[in-house]
Amino acid sequence: MTRIDDAPTVMVAVSNPRTESALITLAGAIAEHESGRVLATHIVTVPDQTSLETAAENRTGLDQSSEELLSAAASDAEAFDAPIDTKTILSHRGIEEVFDAARTNDADTVVMGYGGTRFAGGRAEGSLDELTRDLPCDFLVLNGQRLDLSNVLVPTAGGPSSDLSGEVARALRETLGVEVSLLYVADEGEEESGREFLAEWADGHGLGDADLRIETGDVEETIGRVGETHDLVIVGATERGLLSRIVRGSLAFDTIEHLDTPVLLSERPSARSLWERLFGGR
């Protein structure tokens, strides 16, 4: 999440007053931990039949609602030692615009909301142009409206996106004082090797003091069961990709649908394109 040349940018795509505070909490904690800044964006989707120029000329109502949302974001960000900038973006697109805004603003991390089969802040059913490229940066997608954090759970079996989950957990621990638990779901008879893996993974990610949990059984059921006792579950995308898991209804999606605890999906860019990960190409 950290850039060498200058301070990292954590971009938040806010769209709903009910989820704004939770998203800013995550972004603010990460930005403070990384000595970076928060960029709160409100992407206003304009109907295709209305030109962006016309929308810009008649945006009094849009400005008021957007100003209220971004003002609340700026206020919530005051709890963190990180500067915040705000921006309203008019667009005919939704999720695609989030990708473009991340690239345009040189974001290191994007934090956004998720609801049902739609991404908060934009339509997921639009053109696949933007979705067929590699992720422009780290992505964190929250399913949940409120965060009251005292303990978080990170299931891991390794991989770049689990590395990102560990970084987020460490940022929350060091800025908000949350307790971190790590979970590894082992095969029957492999508990000891699983514990060795998890202890080594914890040490390598600055989480050596975390609570280590080794469980056996169905991965999805285990994450759901253990996750119920935590305030947030941070799930890293598998090789197939976060967006693929949402579209296809695999483990992370099912966990979201059936778990009352808020879930944060994390994905770190990989060498494979989203097109390859969405449709299985290699």
C-alpha distance (Angstrom), angle and dihedral (degrees) to the residues before:
residue distance angle dihedral
M1 . . .
T2 3.80 . .
R3 3.80 125.8 .
I4 3.77 120.7 -154.1
D5 3.80 99.9 -147.9
D6 3.82 98.6 55.0
A7 3.76 144.6 -15.7
P8 3.82 114.4 -52.2
T9 3.80 121.3 -111.1
V10 3.80 120.6 -134.4
M11 3.80 107.2 -162.4
V12 3.80 118.9 -157.7
A13 3.80 121.0 -161.6
V14 3.81 101.8 -152.6
S15 3.79 119.9 -175.0
N16 3.79 109.2 147.0
P17 3.82 129.5 52.5
R18 3.81 88.5 -142.4
T19 3.81 93.5 60.6
E20 3.80 101.4 30.1
S21 3.81 96.6 90.4
A22 3.81 94.3 50.2
L23 3.80 92.7 49.2
I24 3.80 92.4 48.1
T25 3.81 90.1 49.3
L26 3.80 90.0 57.7
A27 3.79 94.8 42.3
G28 3.79 93.9 44.8
A29 3.79 93.2 50.2
I30 3.81 92.1 49.5
A31 3.81 93.4 45.1
E32 3.80 92.6 48.8
H33 3.79 91.6 47.7
E34 3.81 91.9 49.3
S35 3.84 94.7 40.8
G36 3.78 88.0 -118.4
R37 3.79 139.7 125.2
V38 3.79 136.5 -101.7
L39 3.79 121.4 -125.8
A40 3.81 110.6 -165.4
T41 3.81 111.6 -161.6
H42 3.80 128.1 -172.9
I43 3.78 110.3 -160.1
V44 3.80 109.2 -158.4
T45 3.80 111.0 -159.9
V46 3.82 110.5 -140.2
P47 3.85 119.0 -158.3
D48 3.79 112.4 -102.8
Q49 3.80 91.6 -119.2
T50 3.83 90.7 59.2
S51 3.77 117.2 74.8
L52 3.78 117.6 -130.8
E53 3.79 88.4 -123.8
T54 3.81 91.1 56.7
A55 3.78 91.0 46.0
A56 3.81 90.4 50.6
E57 3.80 91.1 51.0
N58 3.81 92.4 50.6
R59 3.76 101.4 37.8
T60 3.81 101.6 120.5
G61 3.80 92.2 114.1
L62 3.78 92.2 40.8
D63 3.78 91.6 50.2
Q64 3.79 92.3 52.2
S65 3.80 95.5 51.6
S66 3.78 92.0 40.3
E67 3.79 92.8 48.0
E68 3.80 91.0 51.1
L69 3.79 92.0 50.5
L70 3.79 95.3 45.1
S71 3.80 92.0 42.7
A72 3.80 89.0 56.2
A73 3.80 89.3 48.9
A74 3.81 91.4 51.8
S75 3.79 90.5 48.4
D76 3.81 93.3 50.3
A77 3.80 90.7 47.2
E78 3.81 89.9 60.9
A79 3.81 87.3 80.1
F80 3.81 88.4 70.7
D81 3.77 132.7 64.7
A82 3.80 94.1 -120.3
P83 3.81 131.2 97.2
I84 3.81 118.7 -116.4
D85 3.79 131.9 -150.8
T86 3.81 123.9 -171.0
K87 3.79 132.0 -150.3
T88 3.82 136.7 178.7
I89 3.81 115.2 -148.3
L90 3.82 123.6 -165.3
S91 3.79 112.7 -153.0
H92 3.78 144.0 158.3
R93 3.80 88.0 -140.4
G94 3.77 134.4 62.8
I95 3.80 123.2 -164.7
E96 3.81 89.6 15.5
E97 3.81 89.3 59.0
V98 3.80 90.3 53.9
F99 3.80 88.6 57.8
D100 3.80 91.9 47.5
A101 3.81 92.7 47.0
A102 3.80 89.9 50.9
R103 3.79 90.4 54.3
T104 3.80 95.3 41.5
N105 3.78 93.0 50.0
D106 3.81 94.0 41.2
A107 3.79 91.8 -123.1
D108 3.79 119.9 -172.4
T109 3.80 94.3 -164.4
V110 3.81 133.3 18.5
V111 3.80 120.0 -154.6
M112 3.79 116.4 -167.5
G113 3.78 142.6 153.5
Y114 3.77 130.6 -105.2
G115 3.79 128.1 -155.3
G116 3.79 127.1 176.4
T117 3.80 109.1 -51.0
R118 3.80 93.6 -23.4
F119 3.74 132.3 77.8
A120 3.77 112.0 -125.5
G121 3.76 106.8 -113.9
G122 3.77 97.2 32.0
R123 3.77 151.9 17.4
A124 3.79 116.7 -82.5
E125 3.80 92.4 -164.2
G126 3.80 96.3 69.4
S127 3.78 130.0 103.2
L128 3.79 115.6 -37.3
D129 3.81 92.2 -139.8
E130 3.79 94.4 105.9
L131 3.78 94.1 34.7
T132 3.80 94.0 57.9
R133 3.78 92.8 63.7
D134 3.75 127.3 79.1
L135 3.77 116.4 -84.0
P136 3.80 107.9 -88.1
C137 3.81 92.3 -140.1
D138 3.79 143.4 -23.7
F139 3.82 112.8 -41.6
L140 3.82 127.1 -153.1
V141 3.80 117.8 -174.8
L142 3.80 118.4 -171.0
N143 3.76 124.6 -154.6
G144 3.80 104.1 -164.8
Q145 3.78 139.2 67.7
R146 3.79 102.1 -137.2
L147 3.79 135.0 36.3
D148 3.79 122.8 -159.0
L149 3.77 99.7 168.0
S150 3.78 127.1 -163.0
N151 3.82 99.9 129.6
V152 3.80 135.0 17.7
L153 3.80 133.0 -166.7
V154 3.80 124.4 -142.1
P155 3.82 115.1 -169.3
T156 3.79 109.2 -162.1
A157 3.76 142.5 175.3
G158 3.80 93.4 168.4
G159 3.78 131.7 -94.8
P160 3.83 137.1 118.8
S161 3.80 95.9 -72.4
S162 3.79 91.1 50.1
D163 3.79 86.2 52.2
L164 3.81 87.1 57.3
S165 3.82 90.7 48.4
G166 3.79 88.8 53.6
E167 3.80 91.8 50.1
V168 3.80 91.5 51.5
A169 3.79 91.6 48.1
R170 3.79 90.9 50.2
A171 3.82 90.9 49.4
L172 3.80 90.7 51.5
R173 3.79 91.2 47.4
E174 3.79 94.7 49.5
T175 3.81 97.3 42.0
L176 3.80 102.6 32.9
G177 3.80 101.7 23.1
V178 3.80 95.7 -122.4
E179 3.78 121.7 162.8
V180 3.80 115.7 -117.1
S181 3.80 127.0 -145.3
L182 3.80 123.3 -172.3
L183 3.80 122.5 -152.7
Y184 3.79 130.0 -159.8
V185 3.80 119.7 -179.5
A186 3.80 107.6 -150.0
D187 3.77 132.5 -170.1
E188 3.79 116.7 -105.5
G189 3.79 109.1 -78.3
E190 3.82 93.0 17.2
E191 3.80 97.1 87.2
E192 3.80 95.6 113.2
S193 3.80 95.0 50.4
G194 3.79 87.6 45.6
R195 3.79 90.6 54.6
E196 3.79 91.0 49.2
F197 3.80 90.4 50.9
L198 3.80 93.5 48.1
A199 3.81 93.9 47.0
E200 3.81 90.8 50.6
W201 3.83 91.1 45.9
A202 3.80 91.2 50.0
D203 3.80 93.0 50.6
G204 3.79 91.4 47.6
H205 3.80 92.1 53.3
G206 3.79 99.6 46.2
L207 3.80 91.8 -103.8
G208 3.79 100.0 108.2
D209 3.80 91.1 131.3
A210 3.81 93.9 54.0
D211 3.79 122.3 115.9
L212 3.81 108.0 -99.5
R213 3.80 118.5 -145.8
I214 3.79 123.3 -171.5
E215 3.80 114.8 -170.1
T216 3.79 135.7 168.9
G217 3.77 129.5 -148.4
D218 3.77 136.8 57.7
V219 3.81 109.3 -5.3
E220 3.78 96.8 -140.5
E221 3.81 94.8 45.3
T222 3.80 91.4 46.4
I223 3.80 93.9 51.0
G224 3.79 89.7 49.1
R225 3.81 94.0 47.7
V226 3.80 96.4 45.9
G227 3.80 92.1 39.0
E228 3.80 92.2 60.3
T229 3.81 89.6 72.3
H230 3.82 93.4 55.0
D231 3.80 135.7 71.7
L232 3.81 95.3 -131.2
V233 3.80 136.2 14.0
I234 3.82 116.0 -153.6
V235 3.81 109.9 -157.8
G236 3.80 121.0 -171.9
A237 3.79 118.5 -144.3
T238 3.77 116.8 -110.3
E239 3.78 125.2 -126.7
R240 3.79 88.4 -77.9
G241 3.80 93.0 64.7
L242 3.78 138.9 -112.9
L243 3.79 95.7 -95.1
S244 3.78 90.7 48.6
R245 3.79 90.5 53.7
I246 3.80 91.8 51.7
V247 3.81 93.2 46.3
R248 3.79 96.2 44.5
G249 3.80 98.4 38.7
S250 3.79 98.0 -122.9
L251 3.80 129.3 154.8
A252 3.79 101.5 -53.7
F253 3.79 92.3 44.9
D254 3.80 93.5 50.7
T255 3.79 90.6 45.9
I256 3.79 89.5 54.3
E257 3.79 93.5 48.6
H258 3.80 95.4 51.7
L259 3.80 104.2 32.4
D260 3.80 120.9 87.8
T261 3.81 90.6 -161.9
P262 3.84 113.5 89.9
V263 3.81 112.4 -100.4
L264 3.78 125.8 -150.3
L265 3.79 114.7 -159.0
S266 3.80 114.7 -155.8
E267 3.77 130.0 -165.1
R268 3.78 129.4 177.3
P269 3.82 120.2 -160.8
S270 3.78 115.6 -96.9
A271 3.77 135.2 -169.1
R272 3.80 90.5 -101.5
S273 3.78 117.0 83.7
L274 3.80 122.3 -119.9
W275 3.80 88.1 -114.3
E276 3.80 89.8 59.2
R277 3.78 92.4 45.1
L278 3.81 93.9 45.1
F279 3.80 95.3 49.1
G280 3.78 102.6 25.8
G281 3.80 101.2 -109.3
R282 3.79 120.2 151.1
